[in-house]
Amino acid sequence: MQWGADGSPDPESAWAVAQEVGLDIAKAKQDAVTPEVDAVLAQDVADVKAVGITGTPTFFVNGKLLPSFGRKQLEDLVKAEVAASK
């Protein structure tokens, strides 16, 4: 999703970029509003809620949520999980 200057989603900018790279916008917009897409999105929302994701980016290592984002935090969690697997 493209984002506007105020940080809110800007779908029209996203569609414009997609069109620039050759996407058939009319077909994509038609395909986006189907029961199948609604079901996938509903499952995504349920999954996000189930694992406690509150924002992006969100990282998991061996199923463990990285509590705060940062290179050091990610490295520490990976090292801890590698050590725990030995």
C-alpha positions in Angstrom: 0.0 0.0 0.0 1.3 3.4 -0.8 1.0 6.0 2.0 0.0 9.6 1.8 1.9 12.5 3.2 0.0 12.3 6.5 0.8 8.6 6.9 -2.6 7.3 5.9 -3.1 4.7 3.2 -3.4 6.1 -0.3 -5.0 3.4 -2.5 -5.0 5.5 -5.6 -1.2 6.0 -5.5 -0.9 2.2 -5.1 -3.1 1.6 -8.1 -1.1 4.2 -10.1 2.1 2.4 -9.4 0.6 -1.0 -10.2 -0.7 0.4 -13.6 2.8 1.8 -14.3 4.3 -1.7 -14.1 1.6 -3.2 -16.4 -1.2 -4.5 -14.1 -4.6 -4.5 -15.7 -6.2 -2.2 -13.1 -9.8 -2.8 -14.2 -9.4 -6.5 -13.8 -7.5 -6.2 -10.5 -10.1 -4.0 -9.0 -12.8 -6.4 -10.1 -10.9 -9.4 -8.8 -10.2 -7.6 -5.4 -13.9 -7.7 -4.4 -14.7 -11.4 -4.5 -15.8 -13.7 -1.7 -12.5 -15.5 -2.0 -10.5 -12.4 -1.4 -12.8 -11.5 1.5 -12.2 -14.9 3.0 -8.4 -14.6 2.7 -8.4 -11.1 4.3 -10.7 -12.3 7.1 -8.3 -15.2 7.8 -5.3 -12.8 7.7 -7.0 -10.6 10.3 -7.8 -13.6 12.5 -4.2 -14.8 12.3 -2.8 -11.3 13.1 -5.1 -11.1 16.2 -4.2 -14.6 17.3 -0.5 -14.0 17.4 -0.7 -10.5 18.8 0.6 -8.4 15.9 0.0 -4.7 16.5 2.1 -3.2 13.7 4.7 -3.6 11.0 7.3 -4.7 10.6 6.8 -7.7 12.9 9.3 -10.5 13.2 9.0 -14.0 14.6 11.9 -16.3 15.3 10.9 -20.0 15.9 7.4 -18.7 16.6 8.6 -16.2 19.2 7.6 -12.6 18.7 10.4 -10.1 18.6 9.2 -7.7 21.3 10.8 -4.6 20.0 12.2 -3.9 16.5 15.9 -3.3 16.0 18.9 -5.1 14.5 20.4 -5.9 17.9 17.1 -7.2 19.3 16.7 -9.4 16.2 20.3 -10.7 16.4 19.9 -11.4 20.2 16.7 -13.4 19.6 18.2 -15.4 16.8 21.3 -16.2 18.9 19.1 -17.2 21.8 17.0 -19.5 19.6 20.1 -21.0 18.0 21.6 -21.6 21.5 18.4 -23.2 22.7 18.3 -25.6 19.8 21.7 -27.1 20.7 
